[in-house]
């Protein structure tokens, strides 16, 4: 899969920046999609989104390239 966290393009843990750079997407768009998943969708999506985000932040290695 090759996902890595961003070290330079990061706000919190670099997960959204790393996903964006891996697939060639805009980091802002990935962050916006994450926020939409966390807030707009009804139900326990906030907890689930934060849980997945923190797990990815702990598991993914950092990349010096981005």
C-alpha positions in Angstrom: 0.0 0.0 0.0 2.9 2.4 0.7 1.0 4.9 2.9 3.2 7.1 5.0 2.6 10.1 7.2 3.8 13.5 6.1 6.4 15.3 8.1 6.3 18.7 6.4 2.7 18.9 5.2 0.9 18.2 8.4 -1.5 19.8 10.8 -1.8 17.2 13.5 -0.1 13.8 12.8 0.4 14.0 9.1 -2.1 11.3 8.2 -4.2 13.3 5.8 -1.2 14.9 4.2 0.5 11.6 3.7 -2.6 10.0 2.1 -3.0 13.0 -0.2 0.6 12.9 -1.4 0.5 9.1 -1.9 -2.4 9.3 -4.2 -1.7 12.7 -5.8 -4.7 14.5 -4.2 -5.0 17.9 -2.6 -4.2 17.7 1.1 -6.9 20.3 1.8 -9.5 18.1 0.0 -8.5 15.0 2.1 -8.7 17.1 5.3 -12.2 18.4 4.2 -13.4 14.9 3.4 -12.2 13.7 6.8 -14.0 16.5 8.5 -17.2 15.8 6.5 -17.0 12.1 7.5 -16.5 13.0 11.1 -19.1 15.7 11.5 -21.8 15.7 8.8 -22.7 11.9 8.7 -25.0 11.2 11.6 -24.3 8.5 14.1 -21.0 7.5 15.8 -18.9 8.7 12.8 -16.9 11.2 14.8 -15.6 8.6 17.2 -14.9 6.1 14.4 -13.1 8.7 12.3 -10.9 9.9 15.2 -10.2 6.3 16.2 -9.1 5.4 12.6 -7.1 8.6 12.4 -5.2 8.0 15.6 -4.5 4.3 14.8 -3.1 5.4 11.4 -1.1 8.1 13.1 0.5 5.5 15.4 1.0 2.7 12.8 2.1 4.5 9.6 5.8 5.4 9.3 6.8 9.0 8.6 8.1 10.1 5.2 10.8 12.7 4.8 9.8 13.2 1.1 6.6 15.1 2.0 
